[in-house]
């Protein structure tokens, strides 16, 4: 087994456990955590049996067409801002010019383009013609794999949405 690249974070979760150690195993990409029962205090950790559980592996959805009709739900990626997100992976070439739009009647969408490192290259909220829809224009500086993220704004749980990713051509 390859040496794991660990990051530890102590977190509270109501109902299930009081404390957790979360660690990423680099050889498989799986996220593994250790949970301690609610009755255990920090001083008692070494005295109790700790159970191991496996959490789902992160896999963005491959973007295979220029338009996607989907649903954002509470089962998608929690944003930490009371909302949820769904990620789509797209392969782009240098100098690609994109128009990325998200429209929804169910929630206020935000659209982001993320680079390989997870940093936002561009983001938009409320740039579309219908008030809360999102519209983003971006020129790609480096070829590679990118993530188009659709997320809800302001803690809304989501609903149906339409994502469009259009490669634009320069006009001569």
N, C-alpha and C positions, 0 to 999 in steps of 0.2 A: 504494500500500500504506500502510495506517495505521501510525503510529509504534508500534513495539513496546513493550510494557511488559515489561521484562526483569528477571529475577531470576537471578543467577548462583550456582551452587553447584558446588563442586569435589567430585567423588565418586570413589571407587575401585570398580572392578567386576572381579572375578577373571575371567580367561580372555579377555575381549573387548577391553578397553582399560584403560589406566592412569588416564587423567583424562578428565573430560567437562565441558563447559560446557552447562548446560541453560537454555533461554530460552523463555518463552511469547510467542507472537505474538498480540496482542490482536484484530486484525481477523478472525481465523479461529478463535481459541481453540485452535489446534493447538499441541502442544508440540514444539519443535524442539531438537535437541541437536547438539553438535559432539563427535566422538570422536577421540582420538589413539591411535595404535598403542602396544602395550605397550613397545616399545623406546625411546620418547621420554621424556626427563626434562623437568622443568619448565623448565630453562634452554634446552632445544632446541625449544620449541614453535614459535617463529617460523621455524624452518628446515625444517619438514616440512609436507607437504600434509595438510590436515585434511578428513575426510569428513563429510558431513551426512546425518542420518537423521531420519525422522519417527516419533514415538511415537504410539500410539493416543490419540484425544481422549476425555476424560472425559465420559461420558453416563450419569447415573443411570437406572435402569429405572423407567418410569412405573408407579405402583401403580394398577391398574385394577379390582381387586376387594379385598374385605376379608380374603382369605386367599390366601397364596402358598406353594406347595411348590416349593422350589428346592434347589440344591446349591452350597455354598461350596467353591471349589477354589483351587489355587495360581495360577490364571490371573486371579483377582479382585484387588482392590486390596490391595497389601501394607500392613500397618499400621505397620511399623517396629518391632513388638514380637514378631516371629517368627510372626505370625498373618496372616490375610487378612480382608477385609471386602467386603460387597456393599451398594450403595446403591439405595434406592427413593425416587422423588420422589412427593410427595403434595401436593395443594392443600388448604389448610385455611382455615376461616373463624374470625373472632374468636369467642371463647367456646366453640369446639368442645372437648369433653371426650373424650379418647382413652384407650383401653386398648390397649396394644401388647404383644404377647407373642411370644416365640420359643422353640420347643422343638426339641430334637434329641437323638437317641440316639448320634450320631456325634462330637459335640464339645460343649464348654461355651460356649454363646452369650452374647454381650453385645449388648444393644439400646440404641441411642441415637437421640434426635431432635435433628437439627441444624437451625439456622436458616439464613437466606440467606447469612450471613457465614461459615458453616462452624463456628461455635461450638456446643458441645453445650448444648441447652436442658435436657435431661434424659437420664439414662442409668441402666441397671440391669444387674446381674449377679447371678444366683442368687436372684431374687425370686419365681420360679415355684414351683409346688407339688411339682415333681419334683427338687428339690435344685439342679441346675445350670441349669435353664431360666430365662429372663428374663421379667419382667413389669414394665410401666411404666404409670403413670397420669399424665396431664398435661392441663392446661387451656391452650388457645391464647390468647395475649394480643393477637396481631396476625395479621390475615389474610395469606395468601401461600403461597409454595412452600416446602416443608420436605423434608428428607431423613430417611428412616428407615434407619439403618445397622445391619446385622447383621454381627457380627464374632466371630472365635474368640478365646477366652481362653487365655493361657499357651502360645502357640506351636503349638497344634494346627492342622493344615492344613485342617480342615473336614470336610464331608460333607453329607448331606441334612438339611434343616431345614424347619420350618413357621413362617411369619410370619403373625400375625393383627393387623389394625388395625381396631379397633371404635370407632365414634363412639357415645358414651354419651349418653343423654337424662336430664336431671334428673328426679327423682321428686318429684311435688307432693304 
